[in-house]
Amino acid sequence: MTDGADGTFTVARALTHPGEGTCAHNVAFAFSDGRVAAIRDAAAPSSADRLALPALVNAHDHGLGLSNVALGAGDDPLEIWRVGLYGRPALDPYANAAVAFGRQALSGVGTVVHLHVGGARGAAMLDQVRAVCGAARDVGVRLAFVYPLHDRNWLTYGGDDALLAGYPENLRGWLRRNLVREAPPLDEVAATAEQAAAICADAGVVFQLGPNGPQWCSDPLLRLAADLSAANGWRIHMHLLETRTQRAWADRTHPDRLLAHLDSLGLVSERLTVAHGVWLREPEMALLAERGATVAVNAVSNMRLRSGRSPVAAFLRSGLRFALGLDSFSLDDDCDALRDLRVAYLLNAHAMVEPPLDPKLLFEAALSRGYFSATGETGYGVLRAGAPADLVTIDLDGLAADRLEGTVAEQDLFLTRASARHVADLVVAGRPVVRDGRLTGIDLDGLVRELARQARAAPGGDEAQHFMAWHKAGLRAHIAAAS
């Protein structure tokens, strides 16, 4: 990529309409005010053989700078895995988010939907919002900040008391002191959300509401989210039916009517994105599709947390639109969105899946559907005049130095081999975020070292590990008995 003072650059090749398979050669782009102003033939060929296409969108993530397994939350079914999160040390929220966003940028992600984690309230939460927005600004990615909402079932589904009743007194006491929180009053939730939305607006960040999931949120809290969304136009992003255990809880609590119940609360609209949806049934998909909602598919996360596979073919049959997200997981714990995209494609593109996920639908999920889920804006995913100036370039020599020119389409090479190590450049809103494989805005290695130092210096102890191991065993038995 060759930068010019007037905001122009050239690339050797460009998938201006990903999914259609055609590739333009020697293309010059001009940027103005964060958008593509013009596309024309380059006056001279680019010196590097790089392939440009619109930047990816990560439609579901939690912005974790240090991986889950490195901090003790090894892969396991979601309900058991979550226990490992309780032992995560408190880390600087700016550094944590900057590392997460930086790694995603290095894999070609230009827009991130960030579902914030943690139990902070009031001023402490607002400080975290500022820190995360600042991290996105410094890295250079577009951000949708999802404000977390959670007011019940801190330990399990269907009420914590039944679980705790079977635990020894010392374990019950430790869990109540350390993991069971006091839910804030609804007026406090609304007031803090309004303040967080104002911080996001000042930072140029999209604000969304994030009821964690129906099993973790009371009906009054869900209704509040729906009312605030309708009044302010805020989008809603919520986990839904990720696991078999959540499906069992839903069927016990709302027999065959969970989606109808959520709809009655005002939650189901085109402003809604639900994450995972692995255990959705076709009538539920039809209701989501009718209301214009979106599902964020998380292919690798669903495998690592033993949740199953999102029924993409059924989504296609029902007309339910879907996007792609990382969920702070990847095959190699490296935030590689390109590899995750290819996994989603391989899982759903073969002849035994009907209807199959073809390249056009895949790129819609990775680009336009995700961008709509993040921003509420349509039209993303094609490089043309007026489009956001968000693109990633892939080093074709690194990707396929063995290719015979003219025998294989560039799109086929991309869908077969592309990973983060092939990303050369990332431009977001006309700003260079990655140049020649390196971030331009932050010192990623320095921030990683600082996070590791903080994690190692954080207070811990054998007592916490002992109680969490005990709780995991008890939780496994409790879930098995309830299933």
C-alpha positions, 0 to 999 in steps of 0.5 A, a space after each residue: 500500500 502506498 500512502 499519499 498526502 492527499 489520502 490516496 493509496 494503491 493496491 495491486 488487487 482488490 475484492 471490492 465486492 467480496 463474495 462475488 469472486 471478481 478481483 480488480 487489479 492496480 486500484 487507486 483509492 482516494 479517502 475523504 472525511 473517513 470515506 472512500 471518495 473515489 476508486 480509479 485505475 492506478 497510474 502505476 502498479 503497486 510495488 507490493 502484491 497485496 489484496 484489499 477488501 473491506 475490514 472485518 467486523 467482530 460482532 461479539 467480543 469481551 475485550 480480554 487482553 490476557 487469554 482465559 486459559 492463561 488465567 485459569 479458565 481452561 476450556 470446559 462447558 460454559 457453565 463450568 468454565 465461567 467459574 474460572 473467570 471468578 479468579 481473574 485478577 483485576 487488570 488496568 481496563 485501558 491496557 486490557 482493552 487496548 491489547 484485545 483491540 490491537 490483536 483484533 486489528 492485527 487480524 483485520 478487524 476494523 469494528 468491534 462489538 465489545 461486551 464489557 465484563 466486570 461487576 463495577 458500579 457507578 463511578 467505577 463503571 464510568 471510569 472503565 467506559 472511559 478507559 475502553 473508549 480511550 483504548 479503541 481511539 488509540 488503537 484506531 478501531 471502531 467500537 460499539 460498547 455494550 453496557 452489561 446488565 445482570 441482576 440474578 443467578 450469579 452462580 447457576 440458573 434457576 436461583 442460587 439458593 438451591 445450589 448453595 443448600 448442598 454446599 458446606 457452610 465454609 464454601 457457602 460463605 466464601 461464595 456469598 462474599 466473593 461471587 454473589 453481588 447485590 443488584 443495583 436498583 433499576 433507577 441507578 441502572 438507568 442513570 448510569 447507563 445514560 451517563 455511560 452513553 454520554 461518554 461513548 457519544 463524546 468518544 465517537 463510540 456506539 452505545 448499546 445495552 447488554 442484558 447478559 441473558 434471560 437466565 441472568 436478568 429479571 423481567 423488570 431489568 429486561 423490560 427496562 432495557 427494552 424501554 431504554 432501547 426504544 426511547 433512545 434508539 440504543 441497540 441491545 446485545 444479549 446472549 441467548 440459548 448458547 448451551 444445552 443447559 440454557 435450553 433446559 432452563 428456558 424450557 422449564 421456566 418458559 415452556 416453548 415460549 422464551 422468545 415469545 416472552 422476550 418479545 412481550 417485554 419489547 426486546 425483540 426488534 431490529 435493534 436486537 442482536 443475540 449471541 450464539 443461538 446454538 439451541 434456537 428452534 426454528 419457530 424461535 428463529 422465525 420470530 427473530 427473523 420476522 422482527 429483523 433481529 440478528 444472531 452473532 455466530 461464534 464458531 470457535 468459541 462454541 466448539 471450545 466451550 462445548 456448546 455445539 454448532 450454530 445452526 446456520 443452515 436453519 438460520 438461512 432457511 428462516 431468513 434470520 440474518 447473522 454476523 460473526 464474532 470471536 467471543 474472546 476465543 480463537 483456535 490458538 488464543 491469538 484473536 485471529 478473526 481471519 482463521 475464525 471466519 474460515 472455520 465458520 465457512 468450513 463448518 457450514 459450506 460443505 454439501 451435507 449442510 443444506 442450504 450451504 453457506 456460500 462465499 457471498 453469504 459468508 462475507 455478508 455475515 463477516 461484513 455488512 451484517 456485523 456492521 449493522 449489528 455494531 452501528 445500526 448502519 446498512 451498506 457496509 461491505 463493498 468498497 465503493 465511493 461513499 463507503 466507510 474507508 475501512 479496509 484490510 490488505 493481505 500479503 499475497 506473496 506471504 499467503 500463496 508464494 507457490 501459486 501459479 498466476 491465473 490458475 486460482 482466484 484470489 478469493 479462493 486463496 483467501 478463503 483457504 489460507 488467510 490468517 492474521 499473519 498475512 495481514 499487511 495493513 488495516 485502514 479504519 475511517 481512512 486512518 492507518 491502524 496497521 502498517 506493514 504488519 505493525 500497529 501504528 497507535 500502541 505499543 502492543 508488546 509493552 502493554 502485554 508485558 504490563 498486563 502480565 506483570 499486573 496479573 502476577 502481582 495481583 493477590 490470589 491464594 490457594 484458598 480461592 483456587 480451593 473453593 473454586 475447584 470445590 464449586 466446579 465439582 458441585 456445579 457439575 453435579 447440580 447441572 446434571 441433576 437438573 438436566 
